[in-house]
Amino acid sequence: MKHETGVPDLIDENKFYLAVLNNPNKEWKAEELLEFIYDKLPDFNPGDTAVYSNTNTTLVSIVIEYATGKKHSDLLRQKIFTPLQMDDTYYQPYDELPPYVVQGYYDLYGNNTIVNVSNLITGSGNGYGGVFSNILAMFTFIDHLLLKKDLITVKSLQIMNTFGKADPLNRYGYGIMMKFIERGIDAGLGHSGRDVGYSANLFYVPNKNVTHTFCVNYGTDADSDLKDVFADFQEELLDLTLQ
């Protein structure tokens, strides 16, 4: 959960995205996703460093289901969405998305033309991605987790906030990310979300008692001409909110 395993990230594999484009509406199973990295060597020896890998969270979802005998999608709703009354939060592909969900876009072919990629299911719903929500529900979640501290036990929260090694951009706890670490004491606690057609940030900055939350319907994970525009927007928004 601290991303120190060295297990390669399945979404970095070209053959994975080719499979998604060839079958855009396929509802992937976790075991099928793992096949994309079966022949890959570790990126590093476990514990040497930390590099975010969606494969890690896929493995966590498998462990959760094995340990509980329940689908992790059901546990998300039972333990988080329902108690916090996050009624406008959906987990694809287990929940049917309402018609008002915003469309997602990306420069799919690298020709400076954005394409509607809302129909692509990029393995989401297997421990990474797939959560569709709004900023009010997102704020409710982080408010109860990190400010009110009544979502999980004190012991669990302490474990969660035990941070390990850093990659160039982030440090990782158990299911949580410390982002904007270059800002020192103004680093944020929470998580970012990136998919082909969507981007989101949800962070609490304890030093300023500020919550930083936004959603953008453009994919900023892979390289594109708009990636730098997004990065500039993010930094400007941080500068404004952390004054």
C-alpha positions as CSV (number, residue, x, y, z in Angstrom):
1,M,0.0,0.0,0.0
2,K,3.0,2.3,0.3
3,H,4.1,1.5,-3.3
4,E,7.4,0.1,-2.3
5,T,6.9,-3.3,-3.9
6,G,8.6,-2.7,-7.3
7,V,5.6,-4.4,-9.0
8,P,5.3,-2.8,-12.5
9,D,2.2,-0.6,-13.2
10,L,-0.1,-2.4,-15.6
11,I,-1.5,0.8,-17.0
12,D,2.0,1.7,-18.3
13,E,1.8,-1.3,-20.7
14,N,1.1,-0.4,-24.4
15,K,-0.5,-3.9,-24.8
16,F,-3.0,-3.0,-22.1
17,Y,-4.2,0.2,-23.8
18,L,-4.3,-1.6,-27.1
19,A,-6.6,-4.2,-25.5
20,V,-8.8,-1.4,-24.1
21,L,-9.1,0.3,-27.5
22,N,-9.9,-3.0,-29.1
23,N,-12.6,-3.8,-26.5
24,P,-13.6,-0.4,-25.0
25,N,-16.6,-1.6,-23.0
26,K,-15.0,-4.7,-21.5
27,E,-15.5,-5.0,-17.8
28,W,-12.0,-6.2,-16.8
29,K,-11.5,-8.7,-13.9
30,A,-8.5,-8.1,-11.6
31,E,-6.9,-11.4,-12.6
32,E,-7.1,-10.5,-16.3
33,L,-5.4,-7.2,-15.6
34,L,-2.5,-8.9,-13.8
35,E,-1.7,-10.9,-16.9
36,F,-0.3,-7.7,-18.5
37,I,2.6,-7.7,-16.1
38,Y,3.2,-11.4,-15.7
39,D,6.4,-11.4,-17.9
40,K,7.7,-8.1,-16.5
41,L,10.7,-7.8,-14.2
42,P,10.3,-5.7,-11.0
43,D,11.0,-2.0,-11.4
44,F,13.1,-2.1,-8.3
45,N,13.9,-4.4,-5.3
46,P,11.1,-4.2,-2.7
47,G,11.7,-1.4,-0.2
48,D,14.5,0.3,-2.3
49,T,12.3,3.2,-3.2
50,A,8.6,4.1,-3.9
51,V,6.9,4.4,-7.3
52,Y,3.1,4.5,-7.6
53,S,1.7,1.5,-9.3
54,N,-2.0,0.8,-9.9
55,T,-1.1,-2.9,-9.8
56,N,-0.5,-2.6,-6.1
57,T,-4.0,-1.4,-5.4
58,T,-5.4,-4.1,-7.7
59,L,-3.6,-6.6,-5.6
60,V,-5.0,-5.0,-2.4
61,S,-8.6,-5.3,-3.8
62,I,-8.0,-9.1,-4.4
63,V,-6.6,-9.5,-0.8
64,I,-9.7,-7.6,0.7
65,E,-12.1,-9.9,-1.2
66,Y,-10.2,-13.0,-0.2
67,A,-10.0,-11.9,3.5
68,T,-13.7,-10.8,3.8
69,G,-15.5,-13.1,1.4
70,K,-17.2,-9.9,0.1
71,K,-16.8,-7.8,-3.1
72,H,-14.7,-4.8,-2.4
73,S,-17.3,-2.7,-4.4
74,D,-19.9,-3.7,-1.8
75,L,-17.6,-2.9,1.0
76,L,-16.9,0.6,-0.4
77,R,-20.7,1.3,-0.4
78,Q,-21.3,-0.3,3.0
79,K,-18.3,1.3,4.8
80,I,-18.0,4.6,3.1
81,F,-20.6,5.8,0.6
82,T,-23.7,4.9,2.5
83,P,-22.6,6.0,6.0
84,L,-21.4,9.4,4.7
85,Q,-24.5,9.8,2.5
86,M,-22.4,10.1,-0.6
87,D,-25.5,9.6,-2.7
88,D,-24.0,11.0,-5.9
89,T,-21.0,8.7,-5.8
90,Y,-20.8,5.7,-8.2
91,Y,-18.3,2.9,-8.7
92,Q,-17.9,1.8,-12.4
93,P,-18.7,-0.8,-13.6
94,Y,-20.7,-2.0,-10.6
95,D,-23.0,1.0,-10.5
96,E,-25.0,2.3,-13.4
97,L,-23.8,5.9,-14.1
98,P,-26.5,8.5,-14.3
99,P,-27.0,10.4,-17.6
100,Y,-25.7,13.6,-16.2
101,V,-22.1,12.3,-15.6
102,V,-19.8,14.7,-17.4
103,Q,-18.0,13.4,-20.6
104,G,-14.3,12.8,-20.5
105,Y,-11.8,13.9,-23.2
106,Y,-8.2,13.3,-24.2
107,D,-5.8,14.0,-27.1
108,L,-5.9,10.3,-27.9
109,Y,-4.0,10.4,-31.2
110,G,-1.5,13.1,-30.3
111,N,-2.8,15.4,-33.1
112,N,-3.9,18.3,-30.8
113,T,-7.6,17.2,-31.2
114,I,-9.4,16.1,-28.1
115,V,-11.5,13.0,-28.4
116,N,-14.5,11.9,-26.2
117,V,-13.2,8.8,-24.4
118,S,-16.0,8.4,-21.9
119,N,-16.9,5.0,-23.3
120,L,-13.4,3.5,-22.5
121,I,-13.3,1.3,-19.4
122,T,-9.7,1.3,-18.5
123,G,-9.7,-1.5,-16.0
124,S,-11.4,0.7,-13.4
125,G,-13.3,-0.9,-10.6
126,N,-10.4,-3.2,-9.7
127,G,-8.9,-1.2,-6.9
128,Y,-8.0,1.8,-9.0
129,G,-10.1,4.4,-10.7
130,G,-13.8,4.0,-11.4
131,V,-15.2,6.3,-8.7
132,F,-17.5,9.0,-10.1
133,S,-18.4,11.7,-7.6
134,N,-18.6,15.4,-7.1
135,I,-16.5,17.9,-5.1
136,L,-19.1,18.1,-2.3
137,A,-19.1,14.3,-1.7
138,M,-15.3,14.3,-2.0
139,F,-15.1,17.0,0.6
140,T,-17.4,15.0,2.9
141,F,-15.1,12.0,2.6
142,I,-11.9,13.8,3.5
143,D,-13.6,15.9,6.2
144,H,-14.6,12.7,8.0
145,L,-11.4,10.9,7.4
146,L,-8.8,13.6,8.2
147,L,-10.6,16.4,10.0
148,K,-13.4,14.9,12.1
149,K,-11.5,11.6,12.2
150,D,-14.6,9.5,12.7
151,L,-14.5,7.4,9.5
152,I,-11.9,4.8,10.7
153,T,-10.4,4.0,14.1
154,V,-7.6,6.1,15.6
155,K,-5.2,3.2,15.3
156,S,-6.1,2.7,11.6
157,L,-5.6,6.4,10.9
158,Q,-2.2,6.3,12.6
159,I,-1.2,3.4,10.5
160,M,-2.6,5.1,7.4
161,N,-0.5,8.2,8.1
162,T,2.8,6.2,8.5
163,F,4.7,7.5,5.5
164,G,7.4,5.6,3.7
165,K,9.8,6.6,1.0
166,A,9.2,9.3,-1.6
167,D,9.3,9.2,-5.3
168,P,10.1,12.5,-7.1
169,L,6.7,13.9,-6.5
170,N,5.0,12.2,-3.5
171,R,5.4,10.2,-0.3
172,Y,3.1,7.3,0.4
173,G,1.3,6.1,3.5
174,Y,-1.1,3.1,3.7
175,G,-3.7,4.1,1.2
176,I,-2.9,7.8,1.3
177,M,-0.6,10.1,-0.6
178,M,1.4,13.1,0.6
179,K,1.5,15.4,-2.5
180,F,3.1,18.8,-3.2
181,I,6.1,17.7,-1.0
182,E,8.2,20.4,-2.6
183,R,6.1,22.9,-0.6
184,G,7.5,21.6,2.6
185,I,5.1,22.1,5.5
186,D,2.3,23.0,3.1
187,A,2.2,19.5,1.6
188,G,-1.2,18.0,1.2
189,L,-2.6,14.7,2.5
190,G,-5.1,12.8,0.4
191,H,-5.0,11.4,-3.1
192,S,-5.0,12.4,-6.8
193,G,-7.0,10.5,-9.4
194,R,-6.1,10.2,-13.0
195,D,-7.7,8.3,-15.9
196,V,-7.8,8.6,-19.7
197,G,-10.5,11.3,-19.7
198,Y,-10.6,12.6,-16.1
199,S,-8.4,14.1,-13.4
200,A,-9.1,14.9,-9.8
201,N,-7.4,16.1,-6.6
202,L,-8.6,15.7,-3.0
203,F,-6.1,16.9,-0.4
204,Y,-6.1,18.4,3.0
205,V,-3.3,20.8,4.0
206,P,-3.0,20.6,7.8
207,N,-0.6,23.5,8.1
208,K,-3.2,25.9,6.5
209,N,-6.3,24.0,7.5
210,V,-7.3,24.1,3.8
211,T,-9.0,21.4,1.7
212,H,-8.0,21.4,-2.0
213,T,-10.6,19.6,-4.2
214,F,-11.3,19.7,-7.9
215,C,-12.3,17.6,-10.9
216,V,-11.4,18.2,-14.5
217,N,-12.9,16.3,-17.5
218,Y,-9.6,15.9,-19.3
219,G,-7.0,13.1,-18.9
220,T,-3.7,14.5,-17.6
221,D,-1.9,11.3,-16.7
222,A,-0.2,10.6,-20.0
223,D,1.8,13.2,-22.0
224,S,-0.1,15.7,-24.1
225,D,0.0,19.3,-25.0
226,L,-2.5,20.1,-22.3
227,K,-0.6,18.4,-19.6
228,D,1.5,21.5,-18.9
229,V,-1.6,23.7,-18.9
230,F,-3.1,21.5,-16.2
231,A,0.1,21.5,-14.1
232,D,0.2,25.4,-14.3
233,F,-3.5,25.5,-13.3
234,Q,-2.9,23.2,-10.3
235,E,0.0,25.3,-9.1
236,E,-1.8,28.6,-9.5
237,L,-4.8,27.2,-7.6
238,L,-2.5,26.0,-4.8
239,D,-0.9,29.4,-4.6
240,L,-4.3,31.1,-4.3
241,T,-5.7,28.7,-1.7
242,L,-2.6,28.4,0.5
243,Q,-1.9,32.1,0.9
